């Protein structure tokens, strides 16, 4: 038989297997794919619901009422049991911590979406005092928080002196940099530790550092470095920097430029935004012109008061992402953070304050907890011993960031991971693991020991 | 057919039948151990047949299920459904929800007294240990402890309870008769799990952020040894000890090391580290089969559990479960 190529048509093969040829396979496959994608999307969306779980205000109120009810039951039980306090126990040792702040002028609100907060820091301090006192119950120690808010135009220095005279050696402050220095330089402050919870000024960590000041809020350099590491890792290294007219804006822009140098990014263009018209009305007209003709990957905005930064994305000439003080924001704490036990902290704070915890609240919590932790571990309330322990190698505080937080001995800055948050999701946490360090990766953020211009003797 | 062939054939068939008979007997005698795993983000419990090494069922429970234990006779499964602020009880056979127990807010981990009716529950966001009577289904007491309590351990006779608080960094020893704290011991940062060994002679306590395992004397609570783990190529900060399980022959202690993705095997007598076993990502809780031949770990970030051969100290298989597997209990 001569060789004959078998020109069997696909259809014939199909006829032989279980694929029926009268079924419209292409349409059926499309329908099945659509169904599958739909189910997948639905399950993912439904999954999203399971992951997001924050207490509503009503749940917070219900929980408060439930707590009260249980407290009463507990007290009744104690009475029934006839529990007596040990008569010969010595009086509890008192540790006094102060929280000092001053009223600020509320700026005109551009948008009424978020309330302007006037009580930042005090709630964090209160929760931390409760935490310290829980330990204190077991160690016969009593932590007392003094809260002082100096009115606008009031005498801050006098208030500070009064606190020190009243026995407060640990003063947690929410004040601008100038006030931090004014208080730190007082004679009365020489045997006191001041905890800065809100001033991000790099100068306070360098030329203007003080031996009696610890910083529990990240510096601008740490925030800029955290953002820069992420952008460089993503290979989005060409930046367009837009700075607002304020001094804080300028300082953040300086930190961004330093970070670009440090991590190998390029500032392709730099512009100052100083328009005064109502941005809500003019953004669509102004921003495209403002941002055209620049070749960049990411627009970095420095707008600390939040006057225009939210109005850049979607209005730029090119479809660009925005990062910095708005958009993708480097921050110590954010409402989207729930890893590493943070969910517990978020809920506790919301029950105490009725709102989300901010970085300043978190910084105040860390400051007050640092005192408690040092007193407990150093087994002493002596000021010198406590200060030595806080700055020493044994200090370790768990702060819902997965690793312990400690203080840099060279400038008193708290070492911590920095969150990179979009408005409704946590995008990343710096330091990015690609950036190595011989001692501690967190020291790739901010001013490391060799870079520090702080002349503090160790 | 030749007679010898016939005999051979009969004998072979008899032999086969006998072997078959015996094997059925042995299968009937040795029932498969079943593992129950809570999936924290899926609100489900995965059921794994440890003979087949596969998931046989997934059961819906309440919100954010974490701690899971069984009652004394293995007929019921208790699950801490944390976000529902109560304990959900399943029938161990049918896996249907039978009833709920009051627990106070945010129950995370718990332990049942040998009396079979008193349940001690750690309320993570409430700084409390709640005591619930399982038969009367009511709360009989609340014991104020440190901030963010989690670890729960008990002496084999049930006289002493040990609870750790994550933020206060203490282990509280509580007398189960008086419900009073009789001792508070400071441990390393962020303690997670605390258990007594089967004689009550030692207490094992892990500190997640401190990165250590502390072994204390079960009576005096003095520190016997503090163990720090070192794994070549793994950042110190990733070594975060959480779950602990001890073999009842006093030979091994197993410690889950969190994002180090490994379980440390410790010689329970000398307290020296023998080896590290690589498992899935973010390993937190552990459980031993009743015959202690297998150890199973929950790996929260890789969404699976790893089954380990205890004799060979080797991982056999990892089995996919739901999202963020948290707690595990094994029943014969």
Interface residues (C-beta under 8 A of the other chain):
Chain A: X47 X50 X51 X53 X63 X66 X67 X70 X73 X74 X77 X83 X130 X131 X134 X135 X137 X138 X139 X341 X344 X347 X348 X373 X376 X377 X396 X397 X398 X402 X403 X404 X441
Chain B: X41 X42 X43 X63 X64 X83 X104 X105 X106 X124 X125 X126 X127 X141 X142 X144 X146 X147 X148 X165 X166 X167 X168 X169 X170 X172 X180 X181 X184 X186 X188 X189 X190 X208 X209 X210 X235 X237 X240 X259 X323
